[in-house]
Structures are given as C-alpha cells and as structure tokens.
Amino acid sequence: MHGMDKRAENIKLIVCDIDNTIIPTGREEITGRLRADFHKAIEKGIYVMIDTGRHYTFLQKSLFEDLPMDYIGTINGACLVRRDGTVISKQAMSEDTMHRMTASALENHIGLGFKFVDSIVTYAYHDQFVKGYCANDYYASLVKNDCEHRKHHLEWGMPLGTFLIGADEDVSKMKDDVPEMTFAWSSKHGYDAFMADITKATAVEPVLEMLGIGWENVIAFGDAGNDTPFIEKAGIGVALGNARDDVQKHADYVADTCANDGVAKMLEELGIV
C-alpha cells in the first residue's frame, strides 16, 4: 500500500495512455476491474480521458462500449477529438518536414505511415509498414496505400504525426534528416515520430481549460517515452511497472504492470476510487 497521498483529494481528471497501460499487448479491452473503477471515478465527478499515440480510427471499439469518455487525445497530442471523432484542436507538421521524412524513409528503407486527420496513409514501403504496425488484418485494412502518388495531403492537409517501421540504425539516420521531430521507441518494434514542440500534454491543455481545472487536478498513467510529458506535469504522475526506467524516473509512483491491472490497483490504493 502507498498510504494516503493528499494530492489524491484534488484529482478531477484521470488521463491514461492505452497500449501497455490500460490494455496489454494481445488484448483488445480493459479488465472488468478497471472498467468498474473508471465508472466509480466518473460517478464521483472525476473525468476520464484517453491520451494515445493511436489514430482515432485505430482506437479499440471496446473503449467506446466501456467508457463514457468525452475527450480523446490522439496522435501523440497532435489531435484532440470528441467521442464521435469531431476534431477540437489539431497541430500539423510543415510540408517541408513531410517531404524530408518521406525522402529519408525511401532512402533508408523505412516503412512510413503518416497520420492524417482522416486516416493513416503510407508514403513509403506499405507492406513493411503494415506488417510491423498492424496486429491483424482488420487494422491492416484501415491503412491506406499512397506510396505511388503520395498526394493524400493535397486533400486532407499536412500530417499530424508519423509512425516508422525500420531497424534502429536506419531510423537513427532519419533523426539527423528531421531534427525538428521527436522519435519515441514503441513496443511494436518501430518508432512514433512527432513534432518536438507537440506532446501528449498538448492534448490535455484544452481539456483542462474546458473543465476549469489545472494540472494539479490530474493523475496520469503511461508506460512509454511519449507519455513522459503528461506524467511529469500531472499532480500525480504514474508509470506502469512495465515501463522503461527512463519513464519510471519521471513518475511520482510506479504501479504494478499493465497485465496485472496496475492502473486499477493504483486508483484504489490512493483512494481515488
């Protein structure tokens, strides 16, 4: 037991990453225990927000059945949407950055999928990207292949983020080509790449403003490098037990692992639910 943390009394918003934070690899839904805890929190007037690197179209369908969530941060903070997918705010990369990333991916044999407002679209090595990024055929069917023409941005605007499937040494070469981007290792043997000045914390800011609360009223849960910004800012920042050391060092608490229902256990131990 962690004992009573006075900061827990001020919590008004629970912010959670998805993959390997509330849903472990190989599963498609949260546990019954966590679902019950989230609903207890909501009944107490505490909001629940998902904040993920995923594109809205890649969110697990079960989340919409299990959670009455109003706000969802997607694409590593570059796009905040409502439950129905309506965009509240978005942050797009420049056309120059997009073109340099594409050229580098082609040169270094990296599968590249850009995350546009409407969908994930590949501009380099589609098959490689899908094999590394998609857990099954359903998700693979959601990825559009525009490797031949690379014109999706002409209709939908600049991409909001990127995912890369490639060897570490090849991705390292791209880092030198686009220094304005942050590269975060992912458990899918690839990298999330997002604008250095945009983080998952970016998507939380408008929600705090709409709810009339501050970061001191937030408890945040994550497991990866792209979760560190909101773990650091939150009144209570929690890293999962399966998180890397470089994530855990930024947290106030380290919970049990995702597979062992770490989020639910921490919410219960701190008396938030």
Rosetta silent file (secondary structure, phi, psi, omega in degrees, C-alpha in Angstrom):
SEQUENCE: MHGMDKRAENIKLIVCDIDNTIIPTGREEITGRLRADFHKAIEKGIYVMIDTGRHYTFLQKSLFEDLPMDYIGTINGACLVRRDGTVISKQAMSEDTMHRMTASALENHIGLGFKFVDSIVTYAYHDQFVKGYCANDYYASLVKNDCEHRKHHLEWGMPLGTFLIGADEDVSKMKDDVPEMTFAWSSKHGYDAFMADITKATAVEPVLEMLGIGWENVIAFGDAGNDTPFIEKAGIGVALGNARDDVQKHADYVADTCANDGVAKMLEELGIV
SCORE:     score description
SCORE:     0.000 S_00000001
   1 L     0.000  142.987  179.278    0.000    0.000    0.000 S_00000001
   2 L   -89.328  -15.260 -176.915    1.180    3.510   -0.765 S_00000001
   3 L    80.201  177.169 -175.255   -0.806    5.142    2.002 S_00000001
   4 L   -76.198  129.858  174.008   -2.761    8.348    1.722 S_00000001
   5 L  -112.351  116.499 -175.583   -1.461   10.950   -0.703 S_00000001
   6 H   -57.253  -27.336  179.507   -3.114   14.311   -0.013 S_00000001
   7 H   -63.664  -23.423 -177.675   -2.853   15.177   -3.707 S_00000001
   8 H   -64.247  -26.969 -179.160   -5.378   12.409   -4.406 S_00000001
   9 H   -67.423  -21.195 -175.776   -8.126   14.529   -2.845 S_00000001
  10 H   -95.983   -1.024 -173.530   -7.724   17.091   -5.634 S_00000001
  11 L   -69.822  125.467  178.217   -7.957   14.714   -8.606 S_00000001
  12 L  -121.782  -11.184 -177.317  -10.628   15.721  -11.134 S_00000001
  13 E  -144.328  128.043  174.194   -9.231   14.113  -14.297 S_00000001
  14 E  -103.740  120.954  179.004   -7.694   10.700  -14.980 S_00000001
  15 E  -112.404  127.350 -176.557   -5.515   10.662  -18.112 S_00000001
  16 E  -132.853  133.459  163.639   -4.427    7.295  -19.497 S_00000001
  17 L   -67.743  166.237  179.341   -2.352    6.023  -22.358 S_00000001
  18 L  -100.255  -70.490 -168.939   -3.832    2.875  -23.927 S_00000001
  19 E   -65.217  122.205 -179.286   -1.282    0.334  -25.144 S_00000001
  20 L    62.508   18.564  170.590    0.500   -1.481  -22.317 S_00000001
  21 L  -118.104  -56.543  174.585   -1.013    0.988  -19.851 S_00000001
  22 L  -112.254  -16.733  176.103   -4.695    0.010  -19.694 S_00000001
  23 E  -132.340  114.879 -179.371   -4.698   -2.693  -22.402 S_00000001
  24 L   -74.655  159.569  177.310   -1.761   -5.119  -22.635 S_00000001
  25 L   -54.396  133.884  178.927   -0.403   -6.446  -25.914 S_00000001
  26 L    97.387  -11.915  177.387   -2.597   -9.227  -27.222 S_00000001
  27 L  -112.789  163.995 -178.541   -5.811   -7.923  -25.682 S_00000001
  28 L  -125.377    7.134 -178.676   -8.449   -5.598  -27.106 S_00000001
  29 L  -151.986  159.545  176.764  -10.261   -4.423  -23.977 S_00000001
  30 L   -76.389  163.466  179.867   -9.747   -3.236  -20.413 S_00000001
  31 L   -75.229  161.622  176.532  -10.396   -5.584  -17.496 S_00000001
  32 H   -61.556  -35.330  179.398  -13.697   -5.672  -15.645 S_00000001
  33 H   -64.148  -46.231 -178.984  -11.932   -4.354  -12.564 S_00000001
  34 H   -68.445  -38.955  177.451  -10.577   -1.296  -14.357 S_00000001
  35 H   -58.585  -45.569  179.596  -13.889   -0.677  -16.077 S_00000001
  36 H   -62.421  -40.457 -179.798  -15.637   -0.708  -12.685 S_00000001
  37 H   -67.013  -40.365  177.299  -13.020    1.654  -11.212 S_00000001
  38 H   -61.507  -41.283 -179.145  -13.346    4.116  -14.072 S_00000001
  39 H   -69.621  -33.925  174.743  -17.117    4.169  -13.616 S_00000001
  40 H   -62.171  -42.143  179.422  -16.718    4.707   -9.856 S_00000001
  41 H   -62.476  -45.361 -178.871  -14.487    7.692  -10.625 S_00000001
  42 H   -62.596  -38.350  177.971  -16.998    9.110  -13.094 S_00000001
  43 H   -64.368  -26.328  178.358  -19.784    8.726  -10.523 S_00000001
  44 L   -86.425    2.210  179.683  -17.653   10.820   -8.141 S_00000001
  45 L    90.029   12.266  178.132  -17.424   13.581  -10.751 S_00000001
  46 L   -94.316  131.484  179.350  -13.946   12.676  -11.988 S_00000001
  47 E   -83.815  151.664  175.490  -13.429   12.761  -15.756 S_00000001
  48 E  -119.266  127.187 -179.793  -11.584   10.025  -17.664 S_00000001
  49 E  -125.402  132.636  172.417   -9.524   10.948  -20.723 S_00000001
  50 E   -91.837  137.094 -179.901   -7.670    8.660  -23.108 S_00000001
  51 E  -137.510  104.982 -166.530   -4.430   10.122  -24.496 S_00000001
  52 L  -131.852  162.452  171.997   -2.770    7.893  -27.058 S_00000001
  53 L   -80.908  -14.243 -177.090   -0.378    7.768  -29.954 S_00000001
  54 L   -66.475  154.263  169.674   -3.054    5.925  -31.901 S_00000001
  55 L   -78.119  151.329 -179.483   -5.109    7.439  -34.671 S_00000001
  56 H   -53.052  -39.223 -178.200   -8.823    7.780  -33.857 S_00000001
  57 H   -69.987  -14.542 -179.528   -9.668    5.066  -36.408 S_00000001
  58 H   -99.488    4.319  178.129   -7.305    2.664  -34.600 S_00000001
  59 L   -68.329  140.108  178.196   -8.935    3.001  -31.168 S_00000001
  60 L   -62.868  131.583 -178.545  -10.253   -0.265  -29.763 S_00000001
  61 H   -59.737  -30.771 -177.785  -14.020   -0.426  -30.227 S_00000001
  62 H   -61.407  -29.016 -178.780  -14.393   -1.771  -26.699 S_00000001
  63 H   -62.316  -34.749 -179.720  -13.295    1.583  -25.246 S_00000001
  64 H   -75.042  -24.369  177.102  -16.427    3.243  -26.606 S_00000001
  65 H   -82.217  -34.439 -173.697  -18.558    0.491  -25.077 S_00000001
  66 H   -90.110  -25.224 -172.291  -16.766    0.525  -21.706 S_00000001
  67 L  -127.693  128.882  173.682  -16.128    4.237  -21.155 S_00000001
  68 L   -85.217   55.770 -176.468  -18.382    7.322  -21.388 S_00000001
  69 L   -80.172  139.191 -178.313  -15.306    9.418  -22.248 S_00000001
  70 L   -95.541  -31.475 -174.636  -15.872   12.878  -23.715 S_00000001
  71 E  -126.935  140.027 -179.636  -12.342   13.771  -24.830 S_00000001
  72 E  -135.704  119.875  173.536   -9.653   11.703  -26.545 S_00000001
  73 E   -85.522  127.456 -179.041   -6.103   12.823  -27.240 S_00000001
  74 E  -126.039  167.993  175.747   -4.791   11.085  -30.364 S_00000001
  75 H    52.155   47.795  176.392   -1.625   11.074  -32.481 S_00000001
  76 H    54.473   40.736  175.268    0.624   11.857  -29.509 S_00000001
  77 H    91.129   -6.230 -177.092   -1.197   15.052  -28.616 S_00000001
  78 L   -79.932  -12.567 -179.245   -1.407   16.473  -32.141 S_00000001
  79 E  -145.410  117.190  175.718   -5.167   15.889  -32.399 S_00000001
  80 E  -102.972  125.668 -177.950   -7.800   16.265  -29.681 S_00000001
  81 E  -126.847  161.778  171.038  -11.189   14.855  -30.617 S_00000001
  82 E   -83.900  173.507 -178.122  -14.581   14.342  -29.079 S_00000001
  83 L   -53.600  -36.615 -177.460  -16.038   10.889  -28.590 S_00000001
  84 L   -85.414    3.798  178.424  -17.614   10.965  -32.060 S_00000001
  85 L    94.579   -5.177  177.413  -14.319   11.898  -33.723 S_00000001
  86 L   -60.800  129.733 -177.080  -15.086   15.599  -34.145 S_00000001
  87 E   -78.414  126.354  175.879  -11.777   17.482  -34.060 S_00000001
  88 E   -91.927  -44.934  177.887  -11.410   20.025  -31.229 S_00000001
  89 E  -152.314  152.810  179.084   -7.809   21.001  -31.977 S_00000001
  90 E  -149.604  153.151 -178.925   -5.001   19.794  -34.223 S_00000001
  91 L  -131.942  111.170 -176.078   -1.318   20.502  -34.828 S_00000001
  92 L   -99.784  149.878  174.894    0.079   19.705  -38.289 S_00000001
  93 L   -78.427  165.492 -179.537    3.693   19.354  -39.388 S_00000001
  94 L   -77.730  159.112  177.936    5.084   21.537  -42.164 S_00000001
  95 H   -63.916  -36.928  178.723    5.104   20.437  -45.790 S_00000001
  96 H   -61.924  -44.019  178.341    8.903   20.650  -45.801 S_00000001
  97 H   -62.011  -44.003  179.973    9.141   18.272  -42.839 S_00000001
  98 H   -58.677  -45.511 -178.352    6.756   15.835  -44.502 S_00000001
  99 H   -67.575  -39.301  179.095    8.787   15.767  -47.704 S_00000001
 100 H   -68.105  -36.851  176.517   12.120   15.323  -45.897 S_00000001
 101 H   -64.882  -41.740 -179.774   10.710   12.459  -43.804 S_00000001
 102 H   -63.537  -46.930 -179.732    9.393   10.768  -46.922 S_00000001
 103 H   -61.230  -41.263 -179.998   12.714   11.114  -48.771 S_00000001
 104 H   -67.432  -39.683  178.548   14.639    9.776  -45.778 S_00000001
 105 H   -62.999  -43.148  179.477   12.264    6.817  -45.371 S_00000001
 106 H   -64.364  -41.308 -178.520   12.657    5.879  -49.030 S_00000001
 107 H   -69.433  -36.172 -174.310   16.433    6.166  -48.835 S_00000001
 108 H  -102.465   11.672  176.331   16.762    4.197  -45.593 S_00000001
 109 L    57.570   52.464  179.825   14.144    1.519  -46.325 S_00000001
 110 L  -112.092  129.157  173.577   11.763    2.553  -43.554 S_00000001
 111 E   -70.504  122.222 -173.628    8.049    1.785  -43.654 S_00000001
 112 E  -122.544  124.244  175.074    6.400    5.174  -43.152 S_00000001
 113 E  -120.898  117.860  176.500    2.784    5.829  -42.264 S_00000001
 114 E   -85.677  141.020  178.060    1.593    9.416  -41.890 S_00000001
 115 E   -99.425  100.394  177.277   -1.307   10.074  -39.519 S_00000001
 116 L   -89.839  173.905  179.802   -3.672   12.469  -41.267 S_00000001
 117 L   -57.434  -40.958 -173.354   -6.944   13.765  -39.817 S_00000001
 118 L   -88.288  -32.749 -174.032   -8.956   11.082  -41.608 S_00000001
 119 L  -168.582  174.608  172.980   -6.680    8.021  -41.594 S_00000001
 120 E   -92.265  130.561 -174.910   -3.176    6.546  -41.567 S_00000001
 121 E  -131.632  128.545  179.703   -1.636    6.643  -45.039 S_00000001
 122 E   -85.525  138.299  175.463    1.661    5.102  -46.144 S_00000001
 123 E  -115.875   -6.213  178.962    4.081    7.106  -48.269 S_00000001
 124 E  -153.963  129.950  173.640    6.948    4.576  -48.160 S_00000001
 125 L    51.289   65.678 -176.523    7.150    0.753  -48.057 S_00000001
 126 H   -55.648  -51.460 -175.723    3.487   -0.019  -47.407 S_00000001
 127 H   -61.460  -40.885  178.302    3.856   -3.780  -46.877 S_00000001
 128 H   -62.800  -42.103  179.933    6.718   -3.314  -44.428 S_00000001
 129 H   -63.507  -50.582 -176.811    4.708   -0.738  -42.505 S_00000001
 130 H   -61.534  -41.862 -179.433    1.553   -2.847  -42.280 S_00000001
 131 H   -61.916  -38.845 -177.592    3.458   -5.962  -41.216 S_00000001
 132 H   -85.865  -26.266 -172.312    5.167   -4.109  -38.381 S_00000001
 133 H   -97.646  -33.504 -170.773    2.358   -1.798  -37.322 S_00000001
 134 L   -99.385  127.849 -177.104   -0.863   -3.773  -37.625 S_00000001
 135 L   -73.538  -24.599 -178.364   -1.745   -6.541  -35.185 S_00000001
 136 L  -157.174  178.533 -176.446   -4.241   -8.184  -37.544 S_00000001
 137 H   -64.625  -30.745  179.617   -5.970   -7.948  -40.915 S_00000001
 138 H   -61.116  -50.336  179.633   -8.681   -5.655  -39.565 S_00000001
 139 H   -65.490  -37.311  179.039   -6.190   -2.946  -38.641 S_00000001
 140 H   -59.568  -34.557 -178.478   -4.242   -3.533  -41.859 S_00000001
 141 H   -69.702  -17.349 -179.012   -7.401   -2.773  -43.825 S_00000001
 142 H   -83.382  -16.393 -177.536   -7.584    0.687  -42.213 S_00000001
 143 L   -86.826  125.998  179.222   -4.211    1.788  -43.598 S_00000001
 144 E   -90.917  140.261 -178.822   -4.363    3.488  -46.990 S_00000001
 145 E  -100.729  109.886  177.360   -1.562    2.905  -49.504 S_00000001
 146 L  -125.964   33.595 -177.317   -0.448    6.067  -51.281 S_00000001
 147 L   -68.949  -22.510 -178.583    3.180    5.083  -51.840 S_00000001
 148 L   -81.012  -47.172 -174.757    2.879    5.540  -55.589 S_00000001
 149 L  -100.668  -32.547 -179.545    1.371    9.021  -55.801 S_00000001
 150 L    51.040   55.860 -177.340    1.873   10.475  -52.291 S_00000001
 151 L  -122.570    5.966 -175.514   -0.916   13.015  -52.740 S_00000001
 152 H   -56.993  -35.041 -177.526   -3.157   12.394  -49.728 S_00000001
 153 H   -66.047  -22.124 -179.755   -2.021   15.663  -48.136 S_00000001
 154 H   -67.292  -27.992  178.558   -3.363   17.657  -51.070 S_00000001
 155 H   -96.355  -35.961 -170.516   -6.905   16.780  -49.995 S_00000001
 156 H  -108.940   -0.325 -179.004   -6.559   16.377  -46.238 S_00000001
 157 L    86.484  177.202 -176.082   -3.801   18.800  -45.299 S_00000001
 158 L   -67.018  151.356  178.707   -0.444   18.098  -43.698 S_00000001
 159 L   -66.469  156.144 -178.845    0.003   15.030  -41.455 S_00000001
 160 L  -100.945  -12.907  179.883   -0.280   15.339  -37.687 S_00000001
 161 E  -174.167  179.481 -174.906    2.184   12.578  -36.855 S_00000001
 162 E  -146.862  150.149  167.270    4.114    9.611  -38.174 S_00000001
 163 E  -127.144  141.046 -175.078    4.921    6.015  -37.362 S_00000001
 164 E  -122.568  134.361  174.037    8.045    4.319  -38.655 S_00000001
 165 E  -116.773  110.228 -178.365    8.812    0.637  -39.088 S_00000001
 166 L  -174.248  169.343  178.905   12.514    0.041  -39.579 S_00000001
 167 L   -67.282  149.065 -178.244   15.783   -1.033  -37.990 S_00000001
 168 H   -53.221  -43.134 -177.058   17.123    1.190  -35.208 S_00000001
 169 H   -66.822  -30.995  178.169   20.198    2.126  -37.213 S_00000001
 170 H   -73.914  -41.267  178.164   18.059    3.165  -40.198 S_00000001
 171 H   -65.220  -34.122  178.265   15.710    5.259  -38.070 S_00000001
 172 H   -60.098  -34.632  178.176   18.753    6.920  -36.476 S_00000001
 173 H   -66.474  -37.109  178.855   19.735    8.209  -39.914 S_00000001
 174 H   -66.545  -34.256 -179.835   16.314    9.803  -40.292 S_00000001
 175 H   -55.935  -36.142  179.353   16.711   11.574  -36.960 S_00000001
 176 H   -72.380  -28.086 -177.866   19.561   13.578  -38.468 S_00000001
 177 H   -78.525  -27.908 -178.111   17.439   14.480  -41.501 S_00000001
 178 L  -133.219   71.042 -176.244   14.493   15.850  -39.470 S_00000001
 179 L   -63.630  -16.188  179.859   15.861   17.240  -36.168 S_00000001
 180 L   -78.138   -4.060  179.343   12.573   19.079  -35.535 S_00000001
 181 E  -104.040  146.635  173.727   10.873   15.729  -34.885 S_00000001
 182 E   -98.855  136.540 -179.930   10.961   13.660  -31.689 S_00000001
 183 E  -113.461  122.362 -178.275   11.375    9.899  -32.080 S_00000001
 184 E  -118.730  121.294  178.871    9.929    7.655  -29.367 S_00000001
 185 E   -59.305  142.219  179.176   10.618    3.932  -29.343 S_00000001
 186 E  -122.328  155.869  179.192    7.486    1.786  -29.379 S_00000001
 187 L   -68.971   -9.600  179.310    6.863   -1.776  -28.269 S_00000001
 188 L   -86.527   18.734  179.453    5.813   -2.533  -31.850 S_00000001
 189 L    62.706   34.725  176.653    9.475   -2.530  -32.910 S_00000001
 190 E  -146.682 -167.668 -177.042    9.058    0.839  -34.517 S_00000001
 191 E  -133.498  136.017  165.041    9.048    4.497  -33.618 S_00000001
 192 E   -79.192  137.942  175.220    6.444    7.165  -33.118 S_00000001
 193 E  -128.020  124.299 -176.834    7.693   10.392  -34.644 S_00000001
 194 E  -143.364  160.291 -177.348    6.040   13.657  -33.692 S_00000001
 195 E   -60.201  134.001 -172.592    6.838   17.362  -33.678 S_00000001
 196 L   -58.756  -30.188 -177.856    9.222   18.203  -30.871 S_00000001
 197 L   -92.468    5.409  177.482    7.054   21.035  -29.566 S_00000001
 198 L  -119.673  126.704  179.864    3.879   18.888  -29.522 S_00000001
 199 L  -134.319  176.712  176.476    3.407   16.193  -26.863 S_00000001
 200 H   -60.718  -25.484  176.661    0.614   14.215  -25.267 S_00000001
 201 H   -66.430  -28.088  179.981    0.445   17.023  -22.710 S_00000001
 202 H   -59.026  -40.105 -178.634   -0.584   19.348  -25.564 S_00000001
 203 H   -71.624  -23.555 -178.893   -3.896   17.497  -25.951 S_00000001
 204 H   -76.964  -32.615 -174.395   -4.620   17.761  -22.222 S_00000001
 205 H   -53.958  -50.088  179.752   -4.311   21.563  -22.075 S_00000001
 206 H   -63.795  -30.406  179.488   -7.600   22.401  -23.885 S_00000001
 207 H   -68.476  -42.549  176.966   -9.422   19.836  -21.739 S_00000001
 208 H   -58.907  -41.662 -179.652   -8.146   21.450  -18.548 S_00000001
 209 H   -65.622  -42.968 -179.553   -9.363   24.799  -19.854 S_00000001
 210 H   -66.223  -34.207 -178.695  -12.796   23.426  -20.779 S_00000001
 211 H   -87.773  -11.982  179.910  -13.169   21.760  -17.379 S_00000001
 212 L    70.855   36.496  179.907  -11.804   24.747  -15.478 S_00000001
 213 L  -129.002  176.085 -179.773   -9.104   22.760  -13.664 S_00000001
 214 L  -122.395  177.241 -179.379   -5.289   22.639  -13.577 S_00000001
 215 H   -60.375  -27.420  179.253   -2.533   20.052  -13.858 S_00000001
 216 H   -65.367  -14.927  179.776   -2.607   19.674  -10.064 S_00000001
 217 H   -96.449   11.041 -174.982   -6.040   18.072  -10.539 S_00000001
 218 E  -111.561  137.761  163.740   -4.708   15.380  -12.905 S_00000001
 219 E  -114.785  128.669 -173.748   -3.492   11.834  -12.308 S_00000001
 220 E  -123.691  139.743 -178.402   -1.774   10.474  -15.402 S_00000001
 221 E  -123.557  133.147  177.215   -0.765    6.917  -16.318 S_00000001
 222 E  -159.240  171.791 -177.808    1.695    5.828  -19.016 S_00000001
 223 L  -132.582  -13.285 -172.550    4.393    3.366  -19.956 S_00000001
 224 L  -121.778  172.260 -177.085    6.425    4.828  -22.836 S_00000001
 225 H   -59.025  -32.096 -179.906    8.643    7.778  -23.638 S_00000001
 226 H   -75.599   -6.630  176.262    5.825    9.672  -25.320 S_00000001
 227 H   -91.219  -15.907 -175.570    3.889    9.549  -22.022 S_00000001
 228 H   -55.017  -41.856 -178.451    6.621   11.311  -20.030 S_00000001
 229 H   -57.732  -41.042 -179.518    5.381   14.883  -20.739 S_00000001
 230 H   -83.983  -22.835  174.045    1.981   14.333  -19.126 S_00000001
 231 H   -65.692  -41.639 -179.507    3.416   12.132  -16.354 S_00000001
 232 H   -67.040  -40.160 -174.684    5.755   14.995  -15.407 S_00000001
 233 H   -79.864  -26.498 -174.427    3.078   17.712  -15.470 S_00000001
 234 L   -64.568  148.953  174.248    0.340   15.815  -13.654 S_00000001
 235 L   -55.005  -40.271  173.001   -0.362   16.403   -9.977 S_00000001
 236 E  -129.694  112.666  178.571    0.221   12.654   -9.633 S_00000001
 237 E  -102.980  129.034 -175.284    2.249   11.016  -12.408 S_00000001
 238 E  -125.526  128.202  173.014    2.266    7.230  -12.551 S_00000001
 239 E  -102.549  142.554  177.154    4.427    4.924  -14.662 S_00000001
 240 L   -74.454  156.453 -179.132    3.400    1.319  -15.129 S_00000001
 241 L   -62.714  -21.175  178.132    5.646   -1.436  -13.830 S_00000001
 242 L   -89.750    2.242  179.422    6.348   -2.493  -17.415 S_00000001
 243 L   -73.808  154.168  175.744    7.616    0.995  -18.330 S_00000001
 244 L   -67.569  158.888 -179.450   11.255    1.555  -19.134 S_00000001
 245 H   -57.933  -36.046 -177.036   13.479    3.029  -16.429 S_00000001
 246 H   -70.165  -14.560  174.068   13.720    6.341  -18.293 S_00000001
 247 H   -91.341  -43.613 -177.846    9.932    6.700  -17.942 S_00000001
 248 H   -59.964  -32.912 -176.976    9.704    5.487  -14.355 S_00000001
 249 L   -67.799  -16.979  179.195   12.220    8.067  -13.141 S_00000001
 250 L   -92.439   -4.089 -172.973    9.816   10.869  -14.093 S_00000001
 251 L   -95.972  152.903  172.458    6.885    9.403  -12.138 S_00000001
 252 L   -75.879  -34.087  179.200    5.663   10.008   -8.586 S_00000001
 253 E  -136.277  152.374  169.848    4.662    6.360   -8.377 S_00000001
 254 E  -114.234  116.586 -178.086    5.417    3.138  -10.230 S_00000001
 255 L   -82.720  177.486  170.451    2.328    0.945  -10.412 S_00000001
 256 L   -64.706  174.240 -178.200    2.077   -2.772  -10.990 S_00000001
 257 L   -71.488  163.802  177.225    2.316   -3.850  -14.632 S_00000001
 258 L   -59.335  -44.475 -178.474   -0.448   -3.334  -17.166 S_00000001
 259 L   -61.750  -25.579  179.428   -1.030   -7.099  -17.337 S_00000001
 260 L  -100.641   22.744  175.676   -1.558   -7.097  -13.548 S_00000001
 261 L    62.726   43.438 -176.961   -4.108   -4.240  -13.629 S_00000001
 262 H   -57.505  -38.752 -178.765   -1.637   -1.629  -12.410 S_00000001
 263 H   -65.542  -46.912  179.903   -3.899    1.351  -13.145 S_00000001
 264 H   -60.914  -44.799 -179.151   -6.838   -0.091  -11.224 S_00000001
 265 H   -60.963  -41.741 -178.670   -4.641   -1.023   -8.261 S_00000001
 266 H   -68.553  -42.154  177.772   -3.136    2.452   -8.069 S_00000001
 267 H   -59.949  -38.110  179.794   -6.511    4.231   -8.280 S_00000001
 268 H   -72.669  -44.621 -177.023   -7.750    2.022   -5.437 S_00000001
 269 H   -65.276  -33.878  179.444   -4.618    2.331   -3.277 S_00000001
 270 L   -84.042   -3.594  177.632   -4.600    6.119   -3.497 S_00000001
 271 L    76.270   19.606  179.519   -8.284    6.233   -2.583 S_00000001
 272 L   -75.886  -30.986  174.600   -9.316    7.940   -5.810 S_00000001
 273 L  -126.292    0.000    0.000  -11.994    5.271   -6.333 S_00000001
